[in-house]
Amino acid sequence: MSEISILSQKSSSLYNSSVKGAKADPEEYIYSMPRSSVIKFFDKFHRSPVNNADFGATSSVTIPSYGVIKRLILKTRIKYVIATAPGTPLIGRALYARVVKKAELAVSSRVLLTLHDDMIQYLYYQMGEDGKAYKLAGVENALCGGKAQAPFNLAAGNTSVTHARSVIGTHFIDCYTVLPFSCFEMGGAGHPTKSLLNGRFLEKMQLNITFGDETNCIAPAIAANQTTTIDSCELLTDFDIIDQPSLDMIEKANFSTAQPLAQVFSDFVKITQPHTSTATTVNTANNTKITCNIFNTELLHSMIVCARQIPTAAGNIATALDVSDKLVVNQAPVVSGFSRVGSDLLALQTLKLSSSGRVLYEAKNLVEGLLLGNNHHSKWWDDSAGGLATKDETAKSRDPSEWVEMQDPNTCSNTNFYVIPFANNPNVTNGINGALACKNLNSIQVEAEMKTTNAKNYELMVYLRFYKAIATESRSGRLQVSVSN
């Protein structure tokens, strides 16, 4: 059989024409030993305590400078005490992002790179399969079961037992947030090592952390019956420790006394447009329109647009109580118009970007804006779709087959991030390959339509992801932002 196939291919005019003048490529069968890497050691989990960590507070920690910084992880231990009556607290979706409201990589008083809570969640979702371990470590989707519902997938006929998190006593939740700054591959560096910062060579860096609001992270079923605090927090830093001759060779190639090393990164700036709704448009053909003006001058890689009803402590606690008192698992609860924080991003029915009245981008429905306008959903579909079986189910819930199944009654979900792309690669930002220069545009507006409830407070959030050049002085290791527009 093989001889017949080979002889027939040899007689093909098209094949013979394709290899004429250049022989067939045998590269796939030729072994070539890759060059050995430099001598190095991957040193993990250097621990630095974060002092004065508390909900809503801001703390700083100095980043150790033992070598090339490979990864920054914030470990936050949340402690809550249930006093006299059982009750299941409601843990926010993507707790790793709810805990860190804002993180800044800084030197002295100069901020180099910034991350916001929503953008940490967005960048986690961009990792696809590679991000599953990070999501589990960061408590992506803690079980929202009633206080009489076991936190397991029980087969039919099994007896329900008390939810482990609802019993009277002291409880702890460890949450790990891997910080996806753009110097790392998961933040857009495009390469696992080329954009890493050499802590041994550079001036001392620090991490500034603003912690999230308490009830956005973990809402008690009964406020007076539960006290919640951040018990401890520490920064875990991973390094590549490179032997001195190799490190000298790397530094000689990267740094010159004639001019500083310039590296392209990306950063985020958040623009918020508040809105109080004057009409209920949920379950109607009408939409509520919110317009946000952009006055920034940066060179943009993309815009990430999302909207939510502004969460309140009372709304979060009411939702937690409702979930706690029921005997079912409900991962997307809605109570009195409030969705679970982290899963509360509204579906945008239309989205438009314009400058001086000229339309630069327009998605006329949520499918165009969310499914077809960018590659975001292909990243998280496999591990975000599907339900959680409860004790009354005999089989695992199927994946959603209709778009409507992926939204709660408020049209909210945890993945409603709408990306307006300007670069050719939506996930790589270590080089300028397509951009929008805001400094050359006038009257930039983002206009979104969504479903709202009368007299509720909403916010439209526009995250500008922009290019930023950071220069490193070769004599001193001093870092400074050189240009961003």
C-alpha positions in Angstrom: 0.0 0.0 0.0 2.8 2.4 0.9 4.6 1.8 -2.4 1.4 2.5 -4.4 0.9 5.8 -2.5 4.5 6.9 -2.9 4.6 6.1 -6.6 1.4 8.0 -7.2 2.7 11.0 -5.4 5.9 10.9 -7.5 3.9 11.1 -10.6 2.0 14.2 -9.5 2.7 17.2 -11.7 1.6 19.6 -9.0 3.9 18.0 -6.4 6.9 17.9 -8.8 6.4 21.5 -9.7 6.3 22.5 -6.0 9.7 20.9 -5.3 11.4 21.9 -8.5 14.4 24.1 -7.8 14.1 23.5 -4.1 14.1 20.1 -2.6 11.4 18.8 -0.3 11.8 19.9 3.3 13.1 17.1 5.5 13.4 19.4 8.6 10.7 17.6 10.6 12.9 14.5 10.8 16.3 16.1 11.3 17.4 16.2 14.9 19.1 19.4 16.1 20.0 19.8 19.7 18.7 23.1 21.1 21.3 25.4 22.7 21.6 24.9 26.4 20.3 27.7 28.6 22.4 29.6 31.1 23.1 28.1 34.5 20.2 29.2 36.7 18.0 28.1 39.5 14.2 28.7 39.7 13.9 30.0 43.3 10.3 29.9 44.5 8.2 31.5 47.2 10.3 34.1 48.9 7.9 35.4 51.5 7.6 39.0 52.4 4.8 40.0 55.0 2.4 42.7 54.0 1.7 44.8 57.1 -1.6 46.5 58.0 -3.6 44.5 55.5 -7.3 45.1 55.9 -10.4 45.4 53.7 -10.5 48.8 52.0 -7.0 49.7 53.2 -3.8 50.4 51.2 -0.5 48.7 52.1 3.0 48.5 50.6 5.7 45.8 50.6 9.2 46.0 49.3 10.0 43.4 46.6 13.1 41.4 47.3 16.0 41.8 44.9 17.7 38.4 44.8 17.5 37.9 41.0 15.3 38.2 37.9 11.7 38.5 39.1 9.7 35.6 37.6 6.4 35.9 39.3 4.6 37.9 42.0 1.9 36.2 44.1 -0.2 37.8 46.8 -1.4 35.3 49.4 -4.3 36.6 51.5 -5.8 34.7 54.4 -9.4 35.7 55.2 -10.7 34.9 58.6 -14.4 34.9 59.5 -16.1 33.9 62.7 -19.8 32.8 62.9 -21.0 33.6 66.4 -24.4 32.0 67.3 -26.3 30.7 64.3 -25.2 28.8 61.2 -25.2 30.8 58.0 -23.3 30.4 54.7 -21.4 33.6 53.6 -21.5 34.5 49.9 -18.0 34.6 48.5 -17.5 36.8 45.5 -16.8 35.3 42.1 -13.1 35.4 41.2 -12.1 36.1 44.8 -8.5 36.7 43.7 -9.7 39.8 41.9 -12.2 40.9 44.6 -9.5 40.9 47.3 -7.1 43.1 45.2 -8.9 46.2 44.2 -5.8 47.8 42.8 -2.1 46.8 42.6 0.8 49.1 41.6 4.4 48.2 40.8 6.3 51.2 41.8 9.8 52.6 42.5 10.0 55.4 45.1 6.9 57.5 44.3 6.8 56.6 40.6 4.2 54.1 39.6 5.4 51.9 36.7 2.5 49.4 36.1 -1.0 49.2 37.5 -3.7 46.5 37.7 -7.3 46.9 38.7 -9.6 44.2 40.0 -11.6 43.7 36.9 -8.5 43.6 34.7 -6.9 40.9 36.9 -10.0 38.8 36.3 -10.0 39.6 32.6 -6.3 38.6 32.2 -6.9 35.4 34.1 -9.6 34.5 31.6 -7.2 35.2 28.7 -4.9 32.4 29.9 -7.4 29.7 29.0 -6.2 26.2 29.9 -3.0 27.6 31.5 -5.0 29.6 34.0 -7.0 26.7 35.6 -4.5 26.1 38.4 -4.4 29.9 39.2 -8.2 30.1 39.3 -8.4 27.2 41.7 -5.7 28.7 44.0 -7.5 32.1 43.8 -11.0 30.7 44.6 -12.6 31.4 41.2 -16.0 30.0 42.0 -16.6 29.1 45.6 -19.7 27.0 46.2 -22.9 29.1 46.8 -24.8 26.4 48.6 -27.4 26.8 51.4 -26.4 26.1 55.0 -28.1 22.6 54.7 -26.4 21.8 51.4 -23.2 19.8 51.3 -20.3 21.4 49.3 -20.0 18.4 47.1 -21.7 16.9 44.0 -24.0 14.4 45.7 -25.6 11.6 43.8 -29.4 11.2 44.1 -30.5 9.6 47.3 -27.6 10.8 49.5 -28.4 12.6 52.6 -27.7 16.4 52.7 -25.2 17.5 55.3 -24.4 20.9 56.7 -22.3 23.2 54.4 -18.8 23.2 55.8 -18.5 27.0 55.6 -21.7 27.7 57.5 -21.1 26.1 60.9 -20.6 28.2 64.1 -16.9 28.8 64.7 -13.8 30.2 63.1 -13.1 29.7 59.4 -10.2 30.6 57.1 -10.0 31.0 53.3 -6.6 31.2 51.6 -6.7 33.1 48.4 -3.7 33.4 46.0 -3.6 36.2 43.4 -0.9 35.8 40.7 -0.4 39.4 39.6 -0.4 39.6 35.8 1.7 42.7 35.2 2.7 43.2 31.6 6.3 42.4 32.3 5.2 38.8 32.7 4.0 36.5 29.9 0.4 36.2 31.4 0.2 40.0 31.4 1.1 40.4 27.7 4.9 40.2 27.6 4.8 37.7 24.7 7.8 35.7 26.0 8.4 33.9 29.3 11.7 35.7 30.1 12.7 38.5 27.8 10.7 41.3 29.5 11.3 40.2 33.1 12.8 42.8 35.5 16.2 42.1 37.0 15.8 42.9 40.6 19.5 42.5 41.3 20.4 45.3 38.9 17.4 47.7 39.3 16.6 50.1 42.0 14.4 48.8 44.8 10.8 48.2 43.8 7.7 48.0 45.9 4.2 46.7 45.5 1.3 49.0 46.6 -2.0 47.1 47.3 -5.4 48.5 47.8 -7.6 45.8 49.2 -11.2 45.2 48.1 -14.4 46.0 50.1 -15.3 43.4 52.7 -18.8 42.4 51.5 -17.6 42.3 47.9 -15.2 39.6 48.9 -17.3 37.7 51.5 -20.8 38.8 52.5 -22.3 37.4 55.7 -25.7 35.8 55.7 -26.4 37.8 58.9 -24.3 40.9 59.4 -24.5 40.9 63.2 -23.6 37.2 63.4 -20.3 37.3 61.5 -17.0 39.2 61.8 -14.6 39.1 58.9 -11.0 40.3 58.8 -7.9 39.8 56.7 -5.9 37.5 59.1 -2.6 37.8 57.2 -1.2 38.7 53.9 2.2 38.0 52.3 3.9 38.5 49.0 5.4 35.4 47.4 8.2 36.2 44.9 9.7 33.8 42.4 13.2 34.4 41.0 15.5 33.1 38.3 18.9 33.1 40.1 21.5 33.1 37.3 25.2 32.4 37.8 27.4 35.4 37.7 29.3 35.0 34.4 26.0 34.4 32.5 24.3 37.3 34.3 27.2 39.6 33.4 26.8 38.5 29.7 23.0 39.2 29.8 23.5 42.6 31.5 26.2 43.6 29.0 23.8 42.7 26.1 20.9 44.6 27.6 22.5 47.7 29.1 24.7 50.3 27.4 26.4 53.3 29.0 25.5 55.3 25.9 21.8 55.1 26.3 19.2 53.6 28.6 17.4 50.3 27.9 13.9 51.0 26.7 11.2 48.3 27.1 7.6 48.5 25.8 5.0 47.3 28.3 1.3 47.9 28.6 -0.6 49.6 31.5 -4.2 50.3 32.4 -6.2 53.4 33.3 -9.7 53.2 34.5 -12.5 55.6 33.5 -15.8 55.4 35.3 -19.1 56.9 34.2 -21.8 56.7 37.0 -25.4 56.6 36.0 -28.7 56.4 37.9 -31.3 54.7 35.9 -34.7 56.4 35.3 -36.4 53.4 33.7 -36.7 49.6 34.0 -35.6 48.1 30.7 -35.0 44.5 31.9 -37.3 42.1 30.1 -38.4 44.8 27.6 -37.3 45.8 24.1 -35.9 49.0 25.4 -32.3 49.7 26.5 -30.6 52.3 28.8 -27.9 54.3 27.1 -24.7 55.5 29.0 -22.1 57.7 27.3 -18.5 58.0 28.6 -16.2 60.8 27.3 -12.5 59.9 26.9 -10.0 62.8 27.4 -6.8 60.7 27.6 -3.9 61.0 25.2 -2.2 57.6 25.4 -1.4 55.2 22.6 -4.0 52.5 23.0 -3.6 48.8 22.5 -7.3 48.2 23.2 -10.2 49.2 25.3 -12.0 46.8 27.7 -15.5 48.0 28.4 -17.8 46.6 31.1 -20.7 47.8 33.3 -22.4 46.8 36.5 -24.9 47.8 39.0 -22.9 49.4 41.9 -22.8 46.8 44.7 -23.7 47.8 48.2 -23.1 46.1 51.5 -26.8 45.8 52.2 -27.4 44.2 48.7 -24.6 41.7 49.2 -25.8 40.7 52.6 -29.4 40.2 51.4 -28.1 38.0 48.6 -26.0 36.0 51.0 -29.0 35.4 53.3 -31.2 34.3 50.5 -28.6 31.8 49.3 -27.9 30.6 52.8 -31.6 29.9 53.6 -32.2 27.8 50.5 -31.5 24.1 50.1 -30.0 24.3 46.6 -26.8 25.3 44.9 -27.1 28.5 43.0 -23.8 29.9 41.6 -25.5 33.0 40.1 -27.9 34.2 42.6 -30.0 37.4 42.1 -31.8 39.0 45.0 -33.6 42.4 44.8 -31.8 43.2 41.6 -28.3 42.5 42.9 -26.2 39.8 41.3 -23.3 38.1 42.9 -20.2 40.3 42.9 -17.8 39.1 40.3 -20.6 37.7 38.2 -22.4 41.1 38.0 -21.0 42.4 34.7 -24.0 43.5 32.5 -24.5 42.3 29.0 -24.0 45.3 26.7 -26.8 45.3 24.1 -24.8 47.8 21.8 -21.4 49.3 22.0 -20.0 52.2 19.9 -16.7 54.1 19.9 -16.6 57.5 18.1 -14.4 60.5 17.6 -15.9 63.9 16.6 -19.0 62.1 15.5 -17.2 59.5 13.3 -17.7 55.9 14.3 -14.5 53.9 14.8 -16.1 50.8 16.2 -19.7 49.6 16.5 -21.2 46.3 17.7 -25.0 46.4 17.2 -25.8 43.5 19.6 -24.2 41.6 22.4 -23.2 38.6 20.2 -21.3 40.8 17.9 -19.6 42.6 20.7 -18.8 39.7 22.9 -18.6 36.6 20.7 -17.5 37.8 17.3 -15.8 41.1 18.0 -12.8 39.6 19.9 -11.3 36.3 20.9 -12.1 36.6 24.6 -14.8 33.9 24.9 -12.8 31.2 23.2 -10.4 31.4 26.1 -12.7 30.6 29.0 -15.5 28.6 27.4 -14.5 25.1 28.4 -13.9 25.7 32.1 -16.5 28.3 32.7 -19.5 26.7 31.0 -21.6 24.0 32.6 -23.5 23.8 35.9 -22.8 22.2 39.3 -24.7 19.1 40.1 -26.7 19.1 43.4 -27.9 16.2 45.5 -31.2 16.0 43.5 -29.5 15.6 40.2 -28.4 12.3 38.7 -26.0 13.6 36.1 -23.6 16.5 35.6 -25.3 19.5 34.2 -24.7 20.1 30.5 -22.9 23.0 29.0 -25.1 25.9 28.0 -26.4 25.5 24.5 -28.2 28.9 24.3 -26.7 32.3 24.8 -29.4 33.2 27.3 -28.3 30.4 29.6 -25.0 32.1 30.2 -26.7 35.2 31.7 -28.5 35.6 35.0 -31.9 37.3 35.2 -30.2 40.7 35.3 -28.4 39.8 32.0 -25.1 39.5 34.1 -22.3 37.1 34.0 -18.6 36.9 35.1 -17.3 37.1 31.5 -19.0 40.2 30.1 -15.8 42.0 29.2 -16.2 43.8 25.8 -12.9 44.3 24.0 -12.4 47.0 21.4 -9.1 45.9 19.8 -6.6 48.2 18.0 -3.6 45.9 18.0 -3.3 42.8 15.7 -2.6 40.5 18.7 -5.1 41.0 21.5 -3.0 39.4 24.2 0.6 40.5 23.4 1.7 44.1 24.3 5.6 44.0 24.3 5.7 45.7 20.9 3.5 48.1 19.0 1.7 46.2 16.3 -1.4 48.2 15.7 -2.7 51.0 17.9 -5.0 54.0 18.3 -3.3 57.3 19.1 -5.8 59.2 21.3 -3.7 62.4 21.2 -4.6 62.9 17.6 -8.4 62.5 18.2 -11.0 64.8 19.5 -14.3 64.2 21.4 -13.7 60.5 21.9 -16.9 58.8 23.3 -17.8 55.3 24.3 -21.5 54.7 24.1 -23.1 51.5 25.6 -26.7 50.3 25.9 -27.8 47.8 28.6 -30.8 46.6 30.6 -31.4 48.4 33.9 -33.8 48.8 36.8 -35.4 52.1 37.7 -33.7 54.1 40.4 -30.7 51.8 40.7 -27.1 53.1 40.5 -24.9 51.8 37.7 -21.4 52.5 36.4 -19.9 52.1 32.9 -16.2 51.3 33.2 -13.8 51.8 30.3 -10.3 50.4 30.8 -7.7 51.9 28.5 -4.9 49.4 27.9 -2.1 51.5 26.6 1.5 51.1 25.5 4.2 52.5 27.8 7.9 52.7 27.3 10.0 52.3 30.5 13.6 53.3 30.5 16.4 51.8 32.7 19.5 53.8 33.3 22.5 51.5 32.9 24.7 53.3 35.4 22.2 53.4 38.3 19.4 50.9 37.5 16.9 53.7 37.9 13.5 53.1 36.3 11.3 55.7 34.8 8.4 56.0 32.4 9.7 57.7 29.3 6.6 58.0 27.0 3.1 56.6 26.8 1.5 58.6 23.9 
